[in-house]
């Protein structure tokens, strides 16, 4: 059997880092972990190939070679998915589709032959058995949660590592919290499920043996969802492995803001090699946090929490939302001020949207306020429901936030605030790679000579070399990120 795995193209978005990747000559941020994991679940004697449309084109001959085309996608990739389906149907190759997009909206893609919905550890074996017996059904789905202790190591042989800036692994699925706008609990449940310690270490070892050295993103939606197990099992194991292998990786992940309440946890993460966490902060407005059920963020000084996390050696990348029913007219200025004071350089501010299946989606549906499906990109100025605030005022206020926080003056001031507060635990040897040196040279030309941020760039450049030389690679990286963020938001504003 011949299987072609196809990963759809991402549009140019906040997290695509398209404009930043050019500085290090990479084609995509991350490889398609889901498809690589599914590939490892298929029989070993099957022939397998992968085409990631973010790094290569999908040719007709690729599809003709295959007996089946496997596609996995998220909502933001839906337009690319439609093109892939059309190409496969034109050539008569059967399509197997799964992942978050199809689990939520499979009815929107009637030309797909077989749907493997929910978690593939449960539904994929059912399809494979029926294919073998010639009785395959159209849809395979389940309301059970998989034991991810049985999930195999991704099939890394299918990718070219040189195409990607970062590798990715998964330790857990699910989140103990229940924010009404989030579909994580819909897809993966409230009770975090984890891989066993030896399994996770084996996945790190598999990456190491491929020759990969550098960033690794733990894609868990809340890495500390099962905090006890993280502290007692996985972090000590990673620390031991990293010491043995002389620290070949630097880790990033996602967590909730209550990480700031556990100094032992933060210390262990830093010892293990983590240097950044994405945290959903959402709003400085307490009533909006109550509205959406963001219980971990309520009744706390969030700026103090952010700064404490930074001081322990973890950069905070923040997610923010405007458009809650309880947002006051002052929310735009308050949010801009919060982001500046916190020193969160990577601040993703989006408009509230309601993914299908969430509590928010159900509430808005009952209130007759839903308009359309969520695009998957909450920074593209689209909303899929009627907001309580005047829509024009909301869009204008949102635009003002973006123009403020990503103006060179404000952005570079925020980077400087982070660097003053951030405690880097060790010098990152990976910043001395040739690609990093080339990124420095490109930044000096594109940002320091041509760019409109050149004054602020050189001011930060010199200040960091004098005051915080160990953080100089980070200062350059964040300067490049700022360039990407501005380009994305300028394009989105131009498209209004």
QUILINWO-V712819 format. One record per helix or strand of 3 or more residues. SS is the DSSP state (H for helix, E for strand). FROM is the first residue (numbers start at 1). LEN is the number of residues. Records with the same first field share a line. If there is no record, write none. Layout:
BEGIN
SS=FROM-LEN / FROM-LEN
END
This chain:
BEGIN
E=2-6 / 28-3 / 47-6 / 68-5 / 94-5 / 114-3 / 164-6 / 214-5 / 249-7 / 274-9 / 315-8 / 347-5
H=14-3 / 18-7 / 33-9 / 60-6 / 75-17 / 100-9 / 120-14 / 148-3 / 156-3 / 161-3 / 184-5 / 197-13 / 227-18 / 257-5 / 263-10 / 286-7 / 295-3 / 302-10 / 331-12 / 359-8 / 391-15 / 408-14 / 429-4 / 434-17 / 454-14 / 469-26
END
